[in-house]
Each structure stands twice: as C-alpha cells, then as structure tokens.
C-alpha cells in the first residue's frame, strides 16, 4: 500500500474516531424517599411505638425504580434507590410517625427499651403505574399493630398520587407523597380506635 492510500485511509478514519470520543455514557441516578415534614400543630403524644422492618415482596426486590403496566413490571435501569427499598420505606415510616407527634416516642426495631405498641407490615405495591387516566404513583402497605401479643389494627393502607410531570424525579416525589399519606392514615386509625387516649403517659427523662 503506497503513501497515498495510507493518507486516504487516515482521512476516512478520523470522523469515526471523533464520533467514538463524543459518545457519552449515561450516568446512573440515585434517589431517596423524601421524609415527611413535622406536623404544624404538633401536640405532646402518648405511648411508645416500635416500627419493625417492613417485608418486601419478590416482585419489588430490586434497587431500580419500577414502572407497572398491568401485570408487567419494568425497571428504570439508570434510576436506582440509594438503599434497599424496604429499608427506605421503613425509615420514612418511622420518621413520619415520629414527626406527626401522635406518639411520645417512635422507635426502630433494634432500639432498646419497652414499647406500648409494635407495628409490623409488608410492602405490597410501590411503583409508578401507567393507568388509563395518566401515570400515578401507587403505594400499598399491609400493616398490623400489636400490643402484648394482641392484634389491635390490621389492614391495607393505600395511596395513589398523580405524577406532576413525566420522569423519575416526579415519580419519586409522588411515591414520597404516598408514604406521607399512609403515615396520616395510620395515625388517624389509631386515633379512631382510641389507642392514644388509652395509652399510659410516658415519664419525662430525668436529668
């Protein structure tokens, strides 16, 4: 091959090499559940609530955000949860119930000391849903509340929140609002059943 053909080959390859260098690999994005805010009219609460770690269904056992279309679940491969989903939802539930002010104290599973009630549950649905009226976030938690081995409250707590715009950011924001709504529903159910009124006052810590 003479020098003329070598030069021609080099000229032809330059655009290809430039194009390869300009390809950008998309970056993964990591999300958390936005924690609920403290209640504006927070009053001194009653009783100690311990929240045990929620169970996660196998269909949701992924670190990717999920999009549901009927029975089909499709992950968003570049949009991921910053931690295991069951841990994130449990933490949001603990913080939300604590900030509601309904209980004197809200504990996690491993926190020491006694409790008035224990809350258990599983995550049934937690995904963006492509519905007939548009995309929405669907959160369903099956929860049961016990005291001294006695079942006090049991049922599914569900919330559906419309997405304000397309995309993963709006989906996570709507899922967070769904968790906030369920926190409010749990507190309301405990109030309706008279659990706070029947709880013994929690003594103030001594200094």
DATACOR-V477895 format. One record per pair of residues at least 24 apart in sequence whose C-alpha atoms are under 7 Angstrom apart, sorted by sequence separation. I is the first residue (numbers start at 1). GAP is how many residues later the second one is. D is the distance in Angstrom with one decimal. If there is no record, write none. Layout:
# DATACOR-V477895
<<I & GAP & D> <I & GAP & D>>
This chain:
# DATACOR-V477895
<<119 & 24 & 7.0> <120 & 24 & 5.4> <136 & 24 & 6.5> <137 & 24 & 5.1> <158 & 24 & 6.6> <119 & 25 & 5.9> <120 & 25 & 6.4> <136 & 25 & 5.4> <137 & 25 & 6.2> <157 & 25 & 6.1> <119 & 26 & 4.6> <136 & 26 & 4.1> <137 & 26 & 6.8> <118 & 27 & 5.7> <119 & 27 & 6.5> <135 & 27 & 6.4> <136 & 27 & 5.1> <117 & 28 & 6.7> <118 & 28 & 5.3> <135 & 28 & 6.0> <117 & 29 & 5.6> <118 & 29 & 6.4> <56 & 30 & 5.7> <117 & 30 & 4.7> <55 & 31 & 6.5> <116 & 31 & 6.4> <54 & 32 & 5.9> <137 & 34 & 6.3> <54 & 36 & 5.9> <139 & 36 & 6.7> <53 & 37 & 5.8> <137 & 37 & 5.6> <138 & 37 & 6.9> <137 & 38 & 5.3> <139 & 39 & 5.9> <139 & 40 & 6.9> <51 & 43 & 6.4> <128 & 43 & 6.1> <29 & 49 & 6.1> <30 & 49 & 6.0> <31 & 49 & 6.2> <32 & 49 & 6.1> <28 & 50 & 4.5> <29 & 50 & 5.0> <30 & 50 & 4.8> <31 & 50 & 4.9> <32 & 50 & 5.9> <27 & 51 & 7.0> <28 & 51 & 6.0> <29 & 51 & 6.1> <30 & 51 & 5.3> <31 & 51 & 5.4> <30 & 52 & 5.1> <49 & 54 & 6.8> <33 & 55 & 6.6> <48 & 55 & 6.1> <45 & 56 & 5.5> <46 & 56 & 6.7> <47 & 56 & 5.5> <48 & 56 & 5.9> <49 & 56 & 6.3> <50 & 56 & 5.8> <51 & 56 & 6.1> <52 & 56 & 6.2> <53 & 56 & 6.5> <35 & 57 & 5.7> <44 & 57 & 6.5> <45 & 57 & 4.6> <46 & 57 & 4.8> <47 & 57 & 5.5> <48 & 57 & 4.9> <49 & 57 & 4.8> <50 & 57 & 4.6> <51 & 57 & 5.2> <52 & 57 & 4.6> <42 & 58 & 6.7> <43 & 58 & 6.0> <45 & 58 & 4.2> <46 & 58 & 4.7> <47 & 58 & 6.9> <48 & 58 & 5.9> <49 & 58 & 6.1> <50 & 58 & 5.6> <51 & 58 & 5.9> <33 & 59 & 6.9> <42 & 59 & 5.3> <45 & 59 & 4.3> <50 & 59 & 6.4> <68 & 59 & 6.3> <35 & 60 & 6.9> <36 & 60 & 5.2> <39 & 60 & 6.3> <44 & 60 & 6.6> <67 & 60 & 5.6> <68 & 60 & 6.0> <69 & 60 & 6.1> <35 & 61 & 6.7> <38 & 61 & 4.4> <39 & 61 & 5.2> <66 & 61 & 5.1> <67 & 61 & 4.7> <68 & 61 & 4.7> <69 & 61 & 5.3> <37 & 62 & 6.7> <38 & 62 & 5.9> <39 & 62 & 6.9> <65 & 62 & 7.0> <66 & 62 & 6.3> <67 & 62 & 5.8> <68 & 62 & 6.2> <50 & 65 & 6.1> <49 & 66 & 5.8> <54 & 66 & 6.5> <55 & 66 & 6.4> <56 & 66 & 5.8> <57 & 66 & 6.4> <48 & 67 & 4.9> <49 & 67 & 6.0> <50 & 67 & 6.3> <51 & 67 & 5.9> <52 & 67 & 6.1> <54 & 67 & 5.1> <55 & 67 & 4.3> <56 & 67 & 5.2> <57 & 67 & 6.4> <48 & 68 & 4.9> <49 & 68 & 5.0> <50 & 68 & 4.7> <51 & 68 & 4.8> <52 & 68 & 5.4> <54 & 68 & 4.9> <55 & 68 & 6.1> <47 & 69 & 5.6> <48 & 69 & 6.5> <49 & 69 & 5.8> <50 & 69 & 6.1> <51 & 69 & 6.4> <54 & 69 & 6.6> <96 & 84 & 6.9> <102 & 85 & 6.8> <97 & 86 & 6.1> <96 & 87 & 6.2> <79 & 89 & 7.0> <93 & 90 & 6.5> <104 & 98 & 6.8> <33 & 139 & 6.8> <34 & 142 & 5.5> <33 & 143 & 5.4> <36 & 144 & 5.8> <47 & 149 & 6.7> <46 & 150 & 5.6> <47 & 152 & 5.3> <46 & 153 & 6.0> <47 & 153 & 6.2> <46 & 154 & 6.9> <47 & 154 & 6.5> <46 & 155 & 5.8> <47 & 155 & 6.3> <46 & 156 & 6.7>>
